[in-house]
Each structure stands twice: as C-alpha cells, then as structure tokens.
Amino acid sequence: MGRWKLRENDKEILEYLKYCWTKNPYLKKYSLKDWEEAYFKGKILFFNWKEKNFFRLNKDFKSFTMGTFFNENFLIPGYPHIPRIYVLKTGLKRYLTYPFYAEEKIEGYNVRLIKVEDEILAFTRRGYVCAFATDRWEDFLPQLPRFFEENPDLVVCAEVAGPENPFVNEYPSYIKEDINFFVFDFMKKGRGEFLNVSEKLKLLKKYKLNFPEIQGPFDPERDYEKIRNLLKRYHFEKREGVVFKPDYQGSRIKYVTPFSNLEDLKVVFPYLGEIDPHFVSLRLIRLALNLYEFEEFKEEVYNILGKNIFEETIEIFKTEKPLQETFKVRFKREKNFLAMLAHFRLAKVSVEIKKTEWKNGYLHVEFTKIYPRATQFWKSKLEGWGEID
C-alpha cells in the first residue's frame, strides 16, 4: 500500500492516512479522528517523491511541530526552533551549566537526511523533499550510506551552504565555490531527541562527516571571556554566529555576530515587500545589544550601517526593473533539477532560467527569482502613491 500512486483525492488520501496510522506507532499518540481533522484543517498535507508517499505538517499539530513528516514506516519530528540570546554575559548563565559547547552557526539552509527504502533523501525545514540536497549529498557525505546501515534509527541534520545553492544568497566567506554540507546534529527518529555533543563528535569522526567548528567544553561564567573572544573572531571572519549546545539533555541557545546582523539588513532591505516587517527592527535590536556588549565594534557599525541598508536599495530604484535575485547551482542529475523547478511552481515562486550547461559531469544552471510583492512595494511609493501608516 505504501507504493500506491495516489491522486489528489480526499478519499484516497484519507485511506492512506488511516493505513499510516495503523502501521506507525508514533501516530497513535493521537486518535485517527484527530489526524483526519488536522488534514481537513490544512495542517497535514500529502505529497510524494517519485513513487514514495508522505505526509508533512504544514502547521503545528498538538505536540508535533511544523515540518514533521511521516509515512507508514517512520515519523521525523520538525527541527525545533532554538531561542536566541541577545547578551552573552547574562544569557549563558541563565540557560546553561558546565559542560556545553559552542558550535559555529553556518549561514545556509537546514535539511534532515534519512534513508527511505532504496535512496537517501534530504527534507527541508518545512518537510518537503529538497531535490537539490538530495542530488548533491553524495559529493560531500560519501560515508552516509554506511552510516545509515549501521545507525538506521538516526536522522542526519545538516546545513547546506555556499555560493551555489538555490535558496540563500548569504554563505560563509570560506566557501569560495559550489556548496558544502555541515552535519550539526543526529536526531532520533520518532522522538526527536538529539545525541549529546560528545556522542555526536564520535560519530562525526568515525564516518568522516563534515561538520561546523566546535569549541569547548565551557562553563558559562568561568569561560565568558573565551566565548566573547570567539564571537569577536567570528565577527572579523564574517561568520554568522554560534549555537550553544549542552553535553546533556538541556536547553540550546544561539547568538549571532554584529557582522551577521549587518549582512542580513544589507541583503534583505530591498525585498521588504516579501518579508515580515519585523525583520528589520529585530536586526536593529540585536545590533544595539551587540554594541552594548562589544563596544569595540561601535565605530565600524556606525560607519557602515546606513550604507548596508540603503546603498543597494537606492541603486535598484534607479534601474526601474523588477526586483530579482540571481542564483547559480549545479546538479548531477537533470531529473532532480526538473524536480526543483516543480517545487518552485508548487510554492508559487516566480523563476526565470537564464542558462543551462553540462560541464565536467554537472548540469550548471543560472536562474533568477522574481519578487513581485517587493517590486510593487517600492514601485507604488516611487510613483507618488500615498498610504496611511
């Protein structure tokens, strides 16, 4: 039944949901009626990849978070959101005790990798199959098949980062071309618990999996200056920040550098019509508190903040062209490139392919994403239209 070629038909989808519920013990935490009601409310969506069928949570459902996905054989919880602290000195001792580690927070996008029957698939934070990461993981994580053979109950959580990815235009300065995968967690299927840092490090080294820089163990008060100096270095090296992870089952927290906040403002300000309006104010709040703790960065931030926010945006005004971003990617298999385009259509992302070329065994693609809401946001103001604020 897991091989059904299901149509977008409620009756057939509900039959498959019932089948999953009877076979998958994690779903029985709640009644079949609860799951069916969640489906009708749009919290659960059916989708497939080739002949493999799945459900994903489009919204939180009871104790399961958005991005959870499942079928009759497994349930993979959504990756949890991690609280952000604004001041290291007070935040570290509020949430953490010895021992904890500081792990580089890499600018990219988050995927969960699992083996599904005959292939390893990468799923995005929202629970979709990522055709791009599914296509490319073997270039960077060649030991993954052996890992899943020997650890079938674990999920590999990784960041995909670099100048040639299809989703994020920010990336670490030390990746000069293409992309890389950075494994940052191992999650237990069904339960969503993570391995402790010391356990994780053993597996990362055993299977030679690429991972972010990890420093520690630390004590929140005794090692404050060491941690502060680490964040200073990350700022100067143009890195995003850190995630603090205890070597026990406890709270995780994250902190980002002034550089990251400045870069976010630079990259996003032209696209205000496409994003949550609080995005800008939150970055400014973070920057103010960065400078409270790192006064040595004041002059630098004061000198470049206005330029970062306004310069590119004003240049865009002069072009009078639709707002768009250019992306470059490379695929090993054309069918996965076509699957990515199908996902963009489903997500109503406007894309224009500029160039495709096979070179050195890869399909190199250049495309633009067009942002109509951001274009209209600025266009109406430039044309003199008023609004009540």
C-alpha positions as CSV (number, residue, x, y, z in Angstrom):
1,M,0.0,0.0,0.0
2,G,3.0,2.3,0.6
3,R,3.5,2.1,-3.2
4,W,0.1,3.5,-4.1
5,K,0.1,6.0,-6.9
6,L,-2.3,8.3,-5.0
7,R,-4.2,11.1,-6.7
8,E,-5.0,14.4,-5.1
9,N,-8.3,13.0,-3.9
10,D,-9.5,13.2,-0.3
11,K,-10.9,9.7,-0.1
12,E,-7.8,8.0,-1.3
13,I,-5.5,10.2,0.8
14,L,-7.6,9.6,3.9
15,E,-7.4,5.9,3.3
16,Y,-3.6,6.2,3.1
17,L,-3.6,8.3,6.3
18,K,-5.6,5.6,8.1
19,Y,-3.1,3.0,6.8
20,C,-0.2,5.0,8.1
21,W,-2.0,5.4,11.5
22,T,-2.5,1.6,11.8
23,K,1.2,0.8,10.9
24,N,3.1,3.7,12.6
25,P,3.1,3.5,16.4
26,Y,4.2,7.2,16.7
27,L,0.9,8.4,15.1
28,K,-1.2,6.5,17.7
29,K,-0.2,9.2,20.3
30,Y,-3.4,10.8,18.9
31,S,-6.6,9.3,17.6
32,L,-7.2,8.7,13.9
33,K,-10.1,11.2,14.2
34,D,-7.6,13.9,15.4
35,W,-5.3,13.2,12.4
36,E,-8.2,13.3,10.0
37,E,-9.5,16.6,11.4
38,A,-5.9,18.1,11.1
39,Y,-5.9,17.0,7.5
40,F,-9.2,18.8,6.7
41,K,-7.9,21.9,8.5
42,G,-4.9,22.0,6.2
43,K,-2.4,21.2,9.0
44,I,-1.4,17.9,7.3
45,L,-0.6,17.8,3.5
46,F,0.0,14.7,1.4
47,F,2.9,14.7,-1.1
48,N,5.1,12.2,-3.0
49,W,8.6,11.9,-4.3
50,K,8.7,9.6,-7.3
51,E,6.7,6.6,-6.0
52,K,7.2,7.3,-2.3
53,N,4.3,8.8,-0.4
54,F,4.5,11.1,2.6
55,F,2.5,13.5,4.8
56,R,4.0,16.7,6.3
57,L,2.8,19.1,8.9
58,N,2.1,22.5,7.3
59,K,1.3,23.8,10.8
60,D,1.9,22.7,14.4
61,F,-0.4,19.8,15.4
62,K,-0.7,19.1,19.1
63,S,2.8,18.1,20.3
64,F,4.2,17.8,16.7
65,T,5.8,20.9,15.2
66,M,5.6,22.2,11.6
67,G,8.0,20.4,9.3
68,T,7.3,17.0,10.8
69,F,6.9,14.4,8.1
70,F,5.9,10.7,8.1
71,N,4.5,7.7,6.3
72,E,3.6,4.2,7.4
73,N,7.2,3.4,8.3
74,F,8.6,6.4,10.2
75,L,8.0,9.8,11.7
76,I,10.6,12.5,11.7
77,P,9.8,15.4,14.0
78,G,10.2,19.0,12.8
79,Y,13.6,20.6,13.7
80,P,12.9,22.7,16.8
81,H,13.4,26.5,16.9
82,I,16.2,27.5,19.2
83,P,15.9,30.5,21.4
84,R,18.2,33.4,20.7
85,I,20.0,35.3,23.4
86,Y,20.9,39.0,23.0
87,V,23.6,39.4,25.7
88,L,26.2,36.6,26.2
89,K,27.1,37.5,29.8
90,T,23.6,37.1,31.2
91,G,22.1,34.7,28.7
92,L,24.8,32.0,29.0
93,K,24.4,31.6,32.8
94,R,20.6,31.8,32.5
95,Y,20.3,28.8,30.2
96,L,23.5,26.7,30.5
97,T,25.8,25.0,33.0
98,Y,29.0,23.1,32.5
99,P,29.7,21.4,30.2
100,F,28.4,23.0,27.0
101,Y,30.0,23.6,23.6
102,A,30.0,26.5,21.1
103,E,29.2,25.3,17.6
104,E,29.5,27.6,14.6
105,K,26.1,28.6,13.2
106,I,26.5,28.5,9.5
107,E,24.6,30.7,7.0
108,G,22.7,28.3,4.8
109,Y,19.6,26.2,4.9
110,N,18.7,23.2,7.1
111,V,18.0,19.7,5.8
112,R,17.2,16.4,7.5
113,L,18.7,13.4,5.7
114,I,17.2,9.9,6.1
115,K,17.2,6.6,4.1
116,V,13.8,5.9,2.6
117,E,13.7,2.4,1.1
118,D,16.3,2.5,-1.7
119,E,17.6,6.0,-1.5
120,I,18.8,8.8,0.8
121,L,16.5,11.8,0.7
122,A,17.0,15.3,2.1
123,F,14.0,17.1,3.6
124,T,13.7,20.8,4.2
125,R,12.7,22.5,7.4
126,R,9.1,22.6,6.2
127,G,9.1,18.9,5.4
128,Y,9.5,18.9,1.6
129,V,12.0,16.7,-0.2
130,C,14.8,19.0,-1.3
131,A,15.7,17.9,-4.8
132,F,18.9,19.9,-4.8
133,A,20.3,18.5,-1.5
134,T,19.1,15.0,-2.4
135,D,21.1,15.3,-5.7
136,R,24.3,16.6,-4.1
137,W,24.8,15.0,-0.6
138,E,26.9,12.1,-2.0
139,D,29.6,14.6,-3.2
140,F,30.2,15.8,0.3
141,L,29.0,13.0,2.7
142,P,30.2,9.8,0.9
143,Q,30.1,7.7,4.1
144,L,26.3,8.4,4.6
145,P,25.2,5.0,3.2
146,R,27.3,3.1,5.7
147,F,26.2,5.5,8.4
148,F,22.5,4.6,7.8
149,E,23.2,0.9,7.5
150,E,24.8,1.0,11.0
151,N,22.5,3.7,12.5
152,P,19.1,3.1,11.0
153,D,17.2,5.0,13.8
154,L,19.1,8.2,13.4
155,V,18.4,11.3,11.3
156,V,21.3,13.4,10.0
157,C,20.7,17.1,10.4
158,A,22.9,19.2,8.1
159,E,23.3,22.8,6.8
160,V,23.7,23.2,3.1
161,A,25.8,26.3,2.5
162,G,27.8,28.0,-0.2
163,P,27.5,30.4,-3.2
164,E,25.8,27.9,-5.4
165,N,22.7,26.9,-3.5
166,P,19.1,27.6,-4.7
167,F,17.7,29.3,-1.6
168,V,20.0,31.5,0.3
169,N,22.3,34.3,-1.1
170,E,24.3,34.6,2.1
171,Y,27.0,32.0,2.8
172,P,30.3,31.6,4.7
173,S,33.2,33.5,3.3
174,Y,35.5,30.5,3.4
175,I,33.4,28.6,0.8
176,K,34.6,30.1,-2.5
177,E,32.5,28.0,-4.9
178,D,29.8,25.4,-5.1
179,I,28.4,24.3,-1.7
180,N,29.2,22.0,1.2
181,F,27.3,20.0,3.8
182,F,27.9,20.6,7.5
183,V,26.4,17.9,9.8
184,F,25.4,19.6,13.1
185,D,23.0,17.1,14.8
186,F,21.9,13.5,14.9
187,M,18.2,13.2,15.8
188,K,16.4,10.1,17.0
189,K,13.6,9.0,14.7
190,G,10.1,9.3,16.2
191,R,11.1,11.0,19.4
192,G,13.2,13.9,18.1
193,E,15.8,13.7,20.8
194,F,19.4,14.7,19.9
195,L,22.6,12.9,20.7
196,N,24.8,14.8,23.2
197,V,27.8,16.7,21.8
198,S,30.3,14.1,22.9
199,E,28.3,11.3,21.3
200,K,27.9,13.3,18.2
201,L,31.6,14.0,17.8
202,K,32.4,10.3,18.0
203,L,30.0,9.6,15.1
204,L,31.2,12.6,13.0
205,K,34.8,11.4,13.3
206,K,34.0,7.7,12.8
207,Y,32.2,8.3,9.5
208,K,34.3,11.3,8.4
209,L,31.3,13.6,8.1
210,N,32.0,17.3,7.6
211,F,30.8,19.4,10.5
212,P,31.0,23.0,11.8
213,E,33.8,24.3,14.0
214,I,33.1,23.2,17.6
215,Q,34.8,24.7,20.7
216,G,34.5,23.7,24.3
217,P,33.6,22.4,26.8
218,F,32.8,25.7,28.5
219,D,31.5,27.0,31.8
220,P,29.1,29.9,31.4
221,E,30.8,32.2,34.0
222,R,34.4,31.0,34.1
223,D,34.8,30.9,30.3
224,Y,32.8,34.1,29.4
225,E,35.9,35.9,28.1
226,K,36.9,32.9,26.0
227,I,33.4,32.8,24.4
228,R,33.4,36.6,23.9
229,N,36.8,36.4,22.1
230,L,35.4,33.5,19.9
231,L,32.5,35.7,18.9
232,K,34.9,38.6,18.1
233,R,36.9,36.3,15.9
234,Y,33.7,35.1,14.1
235,H,32.7,38.7,13.5
236,F,36.1,39.6,11.9
237,E,36.0,36.3,9.9
238,K,32.5,37.2,8.6
239,R,30.8,34.2,10.3
240,E,27.1,34.1,11.3
241,G,27.4,33.2,15.0
242,V,27.2,30.2,17.3
243,V,24.7,27.7,18.7
244,F,25.5,26.7,22.3
245,K,24.7,23.1,23.0
246,P,24.9,21.4,26.4
247,D,26.6,18.0,26.7
248,Y,23.4,16.8,28.4
249,Q,19.7,16.9,27.6
250,G,19.0,20.6,28.2
251,S,18.4,24.0,26.6
252,R,20.1,25.1,23.4
253,I,20.6,28.8,22.6
254,K,22.0,30.8,19.7
255,Y,23.8,34.1,19.3
256,V,24.7,35.9,16.1
257,T,27.6,38.3,15.4
258,P,27.3,42.0,14.5
259,F,28.5,41.1,11.0
260,S,25.6,38.7,10.6
261,N,23.0,41.4,11.6
262,L,24.6,44.0,9.3
263,E,24.7,41.5,6.4
264,D,21.0,40.5,6.9
265,L,20.0,44.1,6.7
266,K,22.0,44.7,3.5
267,V,20.7,41.6,1.8
268,V,17.0,41.9,2.8
269,F,16.2,45.6,2.8
270,P,15.5,45.8,-0.9
271,Y,12.9,43.0,-0.6
272,L,10.8,44.5,2.2
273,G,7.5,43.7,0.5
274,E,8.3,40.0,0.6
275,I,9.2,39.6,4.3
276,D,7.8,40.1,7.8
277,P,8.1,43.8,8.5
278,H,9.6,43.0,12.0
279,F,12.7,41.5,10.3
280,V,14.5,44.9,10.1
281,S,13.6,46.0,13.6
282,L,14.7,42.7,15.2
283,R,18.1,43.0,13.5
284,L,18.5,46.6,14.8
285,I,17.6,45.4,18.3
286,R,20.2,42.7,18.0
287,L,22.8,45.2,16.8
288,A,22.1,47.6,19.7
289,L,22.7,44.8,22.2
290,N,25.7,43.6,20.2
291,L,27.3,47.0,20.7
292,Y,26.3,47.1,24.4
293,E,28.5,44.1,24.9
294,F,31.1,44.7,22.2
295,E,31.7,48.4,22.4
296,E,34.9,48.0,20.3
297,F,32.6,47.5,17.2
298,K,30.7,50.8,17.6
299,E,32.8,52.8,15.1
300,E,32.7,50.0,12.5
301,V,28.9,49.6,12.8
302,Y,28.2,53.4,12.8
303,N,30.3,53.8,9.6
304,I,28.6,51.0,7.6
305,L,25.1,50.5,8.9
306,G,23.5,53.2,6.7
307,K,25.5,52.1,3.7
308,N,24.5,48.5,4.2
309,I,20.8,49.3,4.4
310,F,20.4,51.9,1.8
311,E,23.1,51.8,-0.9
312,E,22.0,48.8,-2.9
313,T,18.3,49.7,-2.5
314,I,18.8,53.1,-3.9
315,E,20.7,51.7,-6.9
316,I,17.8,49.3,-7.5
317,F,15.4,52.3,-7.6
318,K,17.4,53.8,-10.5
319,T,17.1,50.7,-12.7
320,E,13.2,50.6,-12.6
321,K,13.4,46.9,-13.1
322,P,11.5,44.1,-11.2
323,L,13.3,43.1,-8.1
324,Q,15.0,39.8,-8.5
325,E,17.9,37.7,-7.3
326,T,20.3,35.5,-9.3
327,F,21.2,32.0,-8.2
328,K,23.7,29.5,-9.6
329,V,23.5,25.8,-8.9
330,R,24.9,22.5,-10.3
331,F,23.1,19.2,-10.4
332,K,24.4,15.6,-11.1
333,R,21.0,14.5,-12.5
334,E,18.8,16.6,-14.7
335,K,15.6,14.9,-13.3
336,N,16.4,16.5,-9.9
337,F,16.8,19.9,-11.5
338,L,13.3,19.4,-13.0
339,A,12.0,18.3,-9.6
340,M,13.4,21.6,-8.1
341,L,11.5,23.6,-10.8
342,A,8.3,21.6,-10.0
343,H,8.7,22.6,-6.3
344,F,9.1,26.2,-7.2
345,R,5.9,26.1,-9.2
346,L,4.1,24.4,-6.4
347,A,5.4,27.1,-3.9
348,K,4.4,29.8,-6.4
349,V,8.0,31.1,-6.7
350,S,8.5,33.0,-9.9
351,V,11.7,31.7,-11.6
352,E,13.3,32.5,-14.9
353,I,16.0,30.2,-16.2
354,K,18.9,32.2,-17.7
355,K,21.4,29.4,-18.6
356,T,21.9,25.7,-18.5
357,E,25.1,23.9,-19.5
358,W,26.6,20.5,-18.9
359,K,30.2,20.8,-17.8
360,N,32.6,18.3,-16.0
361,G,29.7,16.0,-15.3
362,Y,27.4,18.6,-13.8
363,L,24.4,20.5,-15.1
364,H,25.3,24.1,-14.3
365,V,22.2,26.3,-14.0
366,E,21.7,30.0,-13.6
367,F,18.3,31.3,-12.8
368,T,16.6,34.4,-11.2
369,K,13.8,34.6,-8.7
370,I,11.5,37.4,-9.3
371,Y,9.8,39.2,-6.4
372,P,6.5,40.9,-7.5
373,R,5.4,42.0,-4.0
374,A,8.7,43.7,-3.3
375,T,8.7,45.3,-6.7
376,Q,5.2,46.7,-6.1
377,F,6.1,47.8,-2.6
378,W,8.7,50.2,-3.9
379,K,7.0,51.0,-7.2
380,S,3.9,52.4,-5.7
381,K,6.0,54.7,-3.5
382,L,8.2,55.8,-6.3
383,E,5.2,56.7,-8.4
384,G,3.9,59.0,-5.7
385,W,1.1,56.9,-4.2
386,G,0.4,57.6,-0.5
387,E,-0.6,55.3,2.3
388,I,-1.9,55.7,5.8
389,D,0.6,54.5,8.4
